[in-house]
């Protein structure tokens, strides 16, 4: 599901943050193998649950990042994940102009 930007940070960072927040709020509904797909040409971001590993390895139009690399433990409630804003900013910085 493509997401749109809605804040003052880079549009891509916002889309990534929205996707990660969606994942963190519903992590029990996903499998253990969840990826974030980024289209480097358009900045489109999508959550891909249990993608075919062959597609991830051969898809030249999208980059894939493990969603777990973009979350951290919620200090107030260690049973929950929250978006790791530093990791998200670092990832978004790899795509200047998006």
N, C-alpha and C positions, 0 to 999 in steps of 0.2 A: 504494500500500500504506500504510494508516494506521499510525502509530507511536505508542507510548505513552511516558509519562514514567517516569524511574527515578532521579532525583537531587534534590538540595536546591534547585537553581535553579527558576525558574518552570517549570511543566509544559510550556508552549508553547516556551520556550527549549530545554528538553531534547528535545522532539520535533523541533524544527528542527535542533538539533545532530546528532541521530541520523540524520536524513535527509541532511544535508550530509556527514556522515562516510561514510554508505553511498555517496553519489555520489563522494566523493573517493577511496574505496578501489576503485571500479569505473568510473572516469570513461571508460575506453576502451570500455566496453560501451554508452555512451550516445551519442546524436547531439550535434551542436554546439548544438542548441537544446533545452536542458533547463530546466524551470521547477519551482519549488517552489509548490505550491498550498496555500493556507491558508484554511480555512473560519472566518471571523471569529465565527460564531455558536457553533461547537463546539470550535474549536482543533484540529480534525483537520488533519494535514499529510500531503502526498503528493508524491512525485516524479512529474512528468509529462514524459515524454520526447517531444519533437517534437510538442507540442500544436498543434491547429488554431488559427492566429492569430485567426480569427473568433470562436472560442469564448472565447479569452483576453480578447478585446476586449468581448464581450457577456455574459459570465458574471457575473451580479450576486451570486452566492452565494459566490464564492471570490475571493481575492486571489492574484495571481501575481507571483513574484519570480524573476529569473534566478538559477539556482544559482551561476553564476560570480561573482555579487555577494557570495556568502557563503563564498567560499574564498580562501585565500592560498597562496603558494608555501611549501613545506616548506623551512625554512632548512637542515636537515640533509641533505635530498635534493631539490634543486631540480626534479627531474623529477616530483615528486608534489605534489598539492594537499592541504591540511589545512583543517579548518573555521576560519573567521575568527570567533573568539569575540566580538570587539567588534562586528562586523557583525551577528552572530546576536543578541546582547543588545540591540542598537539596534532590530532588527526586532521582536523579541519585545516590547519596551517599547511599541510602537505598538498593542499589544493588551492593555491592562490587564485583569486578572482571568482571563486564560487561562493 
